[in-house]
Amino acid sequence: TPCFMTVSSISPPAPTSSDEEDDSDSSTKPIRSEKKKNPASLFQTGGDPPKEKKAKKKAPPKAAESEDETPETPQKNSNKKGKGKKSKKSKEERAPSPVIEVDNLEEFVLRPAAQGVTIKCRVTRDKKGMDRGLYPTYYLHLDNDKKVFLLAGRKRKKSKTSNYLISIDPTDLSRGGENFIGKLRSNLMGTKFTVFDNGENPDRANADWSNVRQELSAVVYETNVLGFKGPRKMTVIIPGMNSDNERVPIRPRNDNDGLLMRWQNKNMDNVIELHNKAPVWNDETQSYVLNFHGRVTHASVKNFQIVHSSDPDYIVMQFGRVADDAFTMDYNYPLCAVQAFAIALSSFDGKLACE
């Protein structure tokens, strides 16, 4: 359709001879310039700014990591696959590449990525079954040799608005089950989304409010002059981080106190606003392009990168198509897997869809 051909984010900008080659890292630019300040300070909202040493100490060795990433250092211009790159790592990195240890899945998917580590994942869409077109199931796995399962998501059938359940069990996507870890809920228009963890509705709050669900993120899609046919404009609102690099809990007591309302009322205490990086028009390919450093191989309006306006080189999250029903999803500090997966799910929603 014209929507797909003319207005889509593709990567890498330069054409390559085959899709397989696109998976190699053809980036010539560093992922973020070293002169920039510690990205942790971009997300700090409570307490003192993090000390450099402390930030480094904070990164636990079992942080999720895909095999061929070199944390923090700019990527060299190398077209080799990951294995070739390992030999170039500095001495302290030469030890076995930090494989992701997902010891406690529930804890892992809610824990922010360690600083300096990109967690690379893959989202697959399964349309099998009776109502496959309307209610596909989405699965999130680590994009490494072990393909560790992280999360599954599916749209609820009897909901007035789009409502996705997120589970840590690929076979149990029920609201009442113990594997329920979060949900994504849209407004009636399907343009604004809120991400919750698995806490209780405020109606069922206990005395100290500690069991009430947290809002982990909100996503706002703006229509542009082309309706939803052009590059989308996304605003992502997340809770800020405290001086210990932990997420500030946002537990709204009612709908007027949530992330969306705070953002709309410009009450940004403990709240961070992020945006998708605007793609650039490329005359040669007659399309909008973004550089995904080889992680995305197919053009799609669903492809996006989320950044902070103060440091557009630091990619907080990126998402893009690699096959008809497969997408890569990479995220960095301060996001956790549930936040990133829910943001990705929002981009699949029917009212926005134009592939």
C-alpha positions as CSV (number, residue, x, y, z in Angstrom):
1,T,0.0,0.0,0.0
2,P,1.2,3.6,-0.4
3,C,1.4,3.9,3.3
4,F,4.0,1.2,3.4
5,M,6.0,2.3,0.4
6,T,6.4,6.0,0.9
7,V,6.3,6.7,4.6
8,S,8.2,4.1,6.5
9,S,11.2,4.0,8.6
10,I,13.8,1.7,7.1
11,S,17.3,0.7,8.1
12,P,20.1,0.9,7.4
13,P,19.9,3.9,5.1
14,A,22.3,2.4,2.5
15,P,20.9,-0.5,0.5
16,T,22.6,-3.8,1.0
17,S,22.8,-6.9,-1.2
18,S,20.7,-9.2,1.0
19,D,18.6,-9.2,4.1
20,E,21.0,-11.4,5.9
21,E,23.7,-8.9,5.7
22,D,21.5,-6.3,7.2
23,D,21.9,-8.0,10.6
24,S,25.5,-7.2,10.8
25,D,26.5,-4.0,12.5
26,S,27.1,-1.5,9.7
27,S,27.1,1.5,12.0
28,T,29.7,4.0,11.4
29,K,28.7,6.3,14.3
30,P,29.0,5.6,17.9
31,I,25.7,4.7,19.6
32,R,26.2,7.8,21.8
33,S,29.1,10.2,21.9
34,E,31.4,9.9,24.9
35,K,31.4,13.6,25.6
36,K,27.8,13.5,26.7
37,K,27.2,13.4,30.4
38,N,26.2,10.2,32.2
39,P,22.7,9.3,30.7
40,A,21.5,8.4,34.2
41,S,21.3,12.1,35.0
42,L,18.7,12.5,32.2
43,F,16.2,10.4,34.1
44,Q,16.9,11.6,37.6
45,T,14.0,13.2,39.3
46,G,14.3,12.5,43.1
47,G,17.4,12.9,45.3
48,D,21.0,13.7,44.5
49,P,22.4,13.2,41.0
50,P,24.1,9.8,40.7
51,K,27.8,9.7,41.3
52,E,29.8,8.3,38.4
53,K,31.3,5.5,40.5
54,K,28.0,4.6,42.0
55,A,26.4,4.2,38.6
56,K,29.0,1.8,37.5
57,K,28.8,-0.2,40.6
58,K,25.1,-0.5,40.2
59,A,25.3,-2.5,37.0
60,P,25.0,-6.1,38.2
61,P,26.9,-8.7,36.3
62,K,23.6,-10.6,35.6
63,A,22.2,-7.7,33.6
64,A,20.5,-8.8,30.5
65,E,23.0,-8.7,27.6
66,S,23.1,-10.0,24.2
67,E,26.3,-11.7,23.3
68,D,27.9,-9.2,21.0
69,E,27.3,-5.8,22.7
70,T,30.1,-3.7,24.0
71,P,28.6,-1.7,26.8
72,E,29.1,2.1,26.9
73,T,31.9,2.3,24.2
74,P,31.0,3.5,20.8
75,Q,30.7,0.8,18.2
76,K,33.5,0.5,15.7
77,N,32.7,0.6,12.0
78,S,32.7,-3.2,11.6
79,N,30.6,-5.3,9.2
80,K,31.5,-8.5,11.0
81,K,29.0,-10.5,12.9
82,G,29.1,-10.5,16.7
83,K,31.8,-13.1,17.1
84,G,34.4,-11.1,15.3
85,K,33.7,-8.1,17.5
86,K,34.4,-9.9,20.7
87,S,38.1,-10.0,20.1
88,K,38.2,-6.2,20.1
89,K,36.8,-5.8,23.6
90,S,38.9,-4.2,26.2
91,K,40.7,-6.4,28.7
92,E,38.1,-6.1,31.5
93,E,35.4,-7.2,29.0
94,R,37.4,-10.2,27.7
95,A,36.0,-12.5,30.3
96,P,33.1,-14.6,29.1
97,S,30.6,-12.3,27.4
98,P,28.0,-11.4,30.0
99,V,25.2,-13.8,29.2
100,I,21.8,-12.8,30.5
101,E,20.9,-14.6,33.7
102,V,17.2,-14.4,34.2
103,D,17.1,-16.2,37.5
104,N,13.8,-14.7,38.7
105,L,11.7,-13.9,35.6
106,E,9.2,-11.7,37.5
107,E,11.9,-9.6,39.1
108,F,13.9,-9.4,35.9
109,V,11.1,-8.1,33.6
110,L,10.3,-5.2,36.1
111,R,13.9,-4.3,36.8
112,P,15.4,-1.4,34.8
113,A,18.2,-2.4,32.4
114,A,21.7,-1.9,33.9
115,Q,23.4,1.3,32.8
116,G,25.6,0.9,29.8
117,V,23.9,-2.3,28.7
118,T,21.6,-2.7,25.8
119,I,19.1,-5.5,26.2
120,K,18.3,-7.0,22.8
121,C,15.1,-8.8,22.4
122,R,12.8,-10.2,19.7
123,V,9.0,-9.9,19.4
124,T,7.1,-12.5,17.5
125,R,3.4,-12.2,16.5
126,D,1.4,-15.4,16.5
127,K,-1.8,-15.2,14.5
128,K,-2.9,-18.8,14.8
129,G,-6.3,-19.7,16.0
130,M,-9.9,-18.8,15.5
131,D,-9.7,-15.0,15.8
132,R,-6.1,-14.7,14.9
133,G,-6.4,-11.5,13.0
134,L,-8.0,-9.6,15.8
135,Y,-6.3,-11.2,18.8
136,P,-2.8,-12.4,18.0
137,T,-0.5,-13.3,20.8
138,Y,2.9,-11.5,21.1
139,Y,5.9,-13.2,22.6
140,L,9.1,-11.5,23.8
141,H,12.4,-13.4,23.9
142,L,16.0,-12.4,24.5
143,D,17.7,-12.1,21.1
144,N,20.6,-14.3,22.0
145,D,21.7,-18.0,21.6
146,K,19.4,-19.2,24.4
147,K,16.3,-17.3,23.1
148,V,15.1,-17.0,26.8
149,F,11.3,-16.4,27.0
150,L,10.5,-13.1,28.9
151,L,6.9,-12.1,28.3
152,A,3.7,-12.8,26.4
153,G,0.9,-10.3,25.6
154,R,-2.6,-10.6,24.2
155,K,-5.5,-8.3,23.7
156,R,-8.5,-9.0,25.9
157,K,-11.7,-9.9,24.0
158,K,-14.5,-8.3,25.9
159,S,-13.0,-4.9,26.6
160,K,-14.5,-1.7,25.4
161,T,-11.1,-0.2,24.8
162,S,-7.9,-2.0,23.7
163,N,-6.6,-3.8,26.7
164,Y,-3.6,-6.1,26.6
165,L,-2.7,-8.5,29.3
166,I,1.0,-9.2,29.8
167,S,2.2,-12.5,31.4
168,I,5.4,-14.2,32.4
169,D,3.9,-17.5,31.2
170,P,3.5,-18.0,27.5
171,T,0.5,-20.4,28.0
172,D,-1.4,-18.4,30.8
173,L,-2.7,-15.1,29.7
174,S,-5.4,-14.8,32.2
175,R,-6.1,-11.7,34.4
176,G,-6.5,-13.8,37.6
177,G,-3.5,-16.0,37.2
178,E,-0.3,-15.6,39.2
179,N,1.6,-15.1,36.0
180,F,-0.1,-11.8,35.2
181,I,2.6,-9.1,35.4
182,G,1.1,-6.1,33.8
183,K,-1.3,-4.6,31.3
184,L,-1.6,-2.0,28.6
185,R,-4.9,0.0,28.4
186,S,-5.9,2.5,25.7
187,N,-8.4,5.4,25.7
188,L,-11.5,5.1,23.5
189,M,-9.8,6.8,20.6
190,G,-6.9,4.3,20.7
191,T,-4.4,7.2,20.7
192,K,-3.3,7.2,24.4
193,F,-2.1,4.1,26.3
194,T,-1.3,3.5,30.0
195,V,1.0,0.6,31.2
196,F,0.3,-0.8,34.7
197,D,2.1,-3.4,36.7
198,N,0.2,-6.3,38.4
199,G,-0.9,-4.3,41.5
200,E,-4.5,-3.8,42.7
201,N,-7.0,-1.4,41.4
202,P,-7.2,1.7,43.7
203,D,-10.7,0.5,44.8
204,R,-9.0,-2.5,46.5
205,A,-6.3,-0.5,48.2
206,N,-5.0,-1.6,51.6
207,A,-4.5,0.9,54.4
208,D,-1.0,2.1,53.4
209,W,-1.7,2.0,49.6
210,S,1.3,-0.3,49.1
211,N,-0.6,-2.9,47.1
212,V,-2.0,-0.5,44.5
213,R,-0.8,-0.9,41.0
214,Q,1.9,1.4,39.7
215,E,1.8,3.1,36.4
216,L,4.9,2.2,34.5
217,S,4.5,4.2,31.3
218,A,2.1,6.1,29.1
219,V,2.2,6.5,25.3
220,V,0.5,9.2,23.3
221,Y,0.3,9.0,19.5
222,E,-0.4,12.2,17.6
223,T,-2.0,12.3,14.2
224,N,0.1,14.3,11.8
225,V,-0.9,16.1,8.6
226,L,-1.1,12.8,6.8
227,G,-3.3,11.2,9.5
228,F,-1.6,8.0,10.6
229,K,-0.2,7.5,7.2
230,G,3.0,9.5,7.8
231,P,5.8,8.9,10.3
232,R,4.1,8.6,13.7
233,K,4.7,11.0,16.5
234,M,4.9,9.3,19.8
235,T,5.4,10.8,23.3
236,V,6.4,8.3,26.0
237,I,5.9,9.3,29.6
238,I,7.7,7.2,32.3
239,P,8.3,7.6,36.0
240,G,11.7,9.2,36.9
241,M,14.5,7.5,38.7
242,N,15.7,8.2,42.3
243,S,19.3,8.7,43.4
244,D,19.7,4.9,43.8
245,N,18.7,4.4,40.1
246,E,15.4,2.9,41.1
247,R,12.1,3.8,39.6
248,V,10.0,6.3,41.5
249,P,6.7,4.5,42.2
250,I,3.7,6.3,40.7
251,R,0.5,4.9,42.3
252,P,-2.4,7.0,41.1
253,R,-5.4,7.1,43.5
254,N,-7.8,7.8,40.6
255,D,-7.7,8.5,36.9
256,N,-7.0,12.2,37.4
257,D,-3.6,11.4,39.0
258,G,-2.1,9.1,36.4
259,L,0.9,9.8,34.2
260,L,-1.3,11.0,31.3
261,M,-3.1,13.6,33.4
262,R,0.2,14.7,35.1
263,W,1.7,15.2,31.6
264,Q,-1.3,17.0,30.2
265,N,-1.4,19.3,33.3
266,K,2.4,19.8,32.9
267,N,2.9,18.5,36.4
268,M,6.2,16.8,35.7
269,D,7.4,16.0,39.2
270,N,9.0,12.6,39.1
271,V,7.9,12.2,35.5
272,I,10.1,12.0,32.4
273,E,9.0,12.8,28.8
274,L,10.5,11.0,25.9
275,H,9.8,11.1,22.1
276,N,10.4,9.1,19.1
277,K,13.3,10.2,17.0
278,A,12.0,11.9,13.8
279,P,12.9,9.9,10.7
280,V,14.6,11.8,7.9
281,W,13.3,11.8,4.3
282,N,15.6,10.1,1.9
283,D,15.2,11.1,-1.8
284,E,17.0,8.1,-3.1
285,T,14.7,5.6,-1.5
286,Q,11.7,7.9,-1.4
287,S,11.0,7.0,2.1
288,Y,11.6,8.1,5.7
289,V,14.7,6.5,7.2
290,L,16.2,6.0,10.6
291,N,19.6,4.3,11.3
292,F,18.9,1.2,13.4
293,H,22.6,0.1,13.2
294,G,21.6,-3.1,11.4
295,R,19.0,-4.2,13.9
296,V,16.0,-3.6,11.5
297,T,15.7,-4.9,8.0
298,H,12.2,-4.2,6.8
299,A,10.5,-0.9,6.2
300,S,7.4,-0.3,8.4
301,V,5.6,2.6,10.0
302,K,5.9,0.6,13.2
303,N,9.7,1.1,13.3
304,F,10.7,3.7,15.9
305,Q,13.4,4.9,18.3
306,I,12.7,6.5,21.6
307,V,15.0,9.2,22.9
308,H,15.3,12.0,25.5
309,S,15.3,15.5,23.9
310,S,18.4,16.4,25.9
311,D,20.4,13.6,24.3
312,P,19.0,12.3,21.0
313,D,22.0,10.0,20.5
314,Y,21.1,7.9,23.6
315,I,18.5,5.4,22.3
316,V,16.3,4.5,25.2
317,M,14.4,2.0,23.1
318,Q,14.2,0.9,19.5
319,F,11.7,-1.3,17.7
320,G,11.5,-2.5,14.1
321,R,10.5,-5.2,11.7
322,V,12.8,-8.0,10.6
323,A,10.1,-10.3,9.0
324,D,6.4,-10.4,8.5
325,D,5.7,-11.4,12.1
326,A,9.0,-10.7,13.8
327,F,10.5,-7.6,15.2
328,T,13.6,-6.6,17.2
329,M,13.1,-4.6,20.4
330,D,16.2,-3.2,22.2
331,Y,16.0,-1.2,25.4
332,N,18.4,0.6,27.7
333,Y,18.4,2.1,31.2
334,P,16.0,3.3,32.6
335,L,13.4,1.0,30.9
336,C,12.5,-2.5,32.0
337,A,11.2,-5.3,29.8
338,V,7.5,-4.8,30.7
339,Q,7.7,-1.1,29.9
340,A,9.4,-1.6,26.6
341,F,7.2,-4.6,25.6
342,A,4.0,-2.6,26.4
343,I,5.2,0.4,24.4
344,A,5.9,-2.0,21.5
345,L,2.4,-3.6,21.9
346,S,0.8,-0.1,21.7
347,S,2.3,0.3,18.2
348,F,0.4,-2.8,17.0
349,D,-3.0,-1.5,18.0
350,G,-5.7,-1.6,15.4
351,K,-6.6,2.1,15.3
352,L,-3.0,3.1,14.6
353,A,-2.2,0.3,12.2
354,C,-1.2,1.1,8.7
355,E,1.5,-1.3,7.5
